[in-house]
Amino acid sequence: MTAKRQDAWTEENDRILAEITLRHIREGGTQLSAFEEVAHRLGRTPAACGFRWNSAVRKQYGTQIQGAKQERQNRNRNRVSTSTYMPSSTNESFEGTADPVYSLDNIIRYLRHYKGELSQLRKTQKQLERELEQSEQTIQRLEMENVEMRSRMNHMQTDYRLVNDDYQALMQIMDRARKLAQQRPTFQENPKK
């Protein structure tokens, strides 16, 4: 009687490995991600699942693998022909189903679009930084001019007060002189006969 290994693969394990791997192939996923999913489900390592797939199971499912690959290619062709929409912002998602398969051309076009936008945004940022620096220099210059103008205005107000005070004093002197002139009798010279 031969001893059976406790970690031997059962037909059910092989079926689960095949179903999950074929699903990943159909949906455009990688075999590695399929092996990781199977490993989690069966309590094995992804390497063990990959080894089992390559050594035994893949040979049994050759036609199903070809069918899954063909289905994936057809789906990719349909997606490219029916949906070439690229989102205009990072918050939007691609059109399609909840689990879309993106064509490489669309992804490249999308990335080039955003590379161009990023380059433009960087140029705009540099331009705005230059404008900001110029504006800050202008503000600093205007603040200095403002301080100087306020100083001049204060001097002019002081000068105006002094001139006004002098004018008022002069007007008072002239007013007193006029009053004095009116109070004194005027002397008339007698004409010589």
Residue pairs with C-beta under 8 A, 6 or more apart in sequence:
7 44
9 52
9 56
13 42
13 52
14 52
14 56
14 57
14 60
16 38
16 41
16 42
17 38
17 42
17 49
17 52
17 53
17 57
18 57
18 60
18 61
18 64
20 34
20 37
20 38
20 41
21 31
21 34
21 35
21 38
21 53
21 57
22 61
22 64
22 65
22 68
23 29
23 34
23 68
24 30
24 31
24 33
24 34
24 37
25 31
25 34
25 65
25 68
25 69
25 72
26 68
26 71
26 72
26 75
27 72
27 99
27 101
28 72
28 75
28 76
28 101
31 50
31 53
32 46
32 50
34 49
35 46
35 47
35 49
35 50
35 53
36 46
36 49
38 44
38 46
38 49
39 45
39 46
39 48
39 49
42 49
58 65
72 101
75 101
76 101
76 103
79 96
79 100
79 101
79 102
79 103
80 103
80 105
80 106
83 94
83 95
83 96
84 106
85 94
85 95
86 94
86 106
86 109
86 110
86 113
87 93
87 94
87 110
90 114
94 100
94 102
94 106
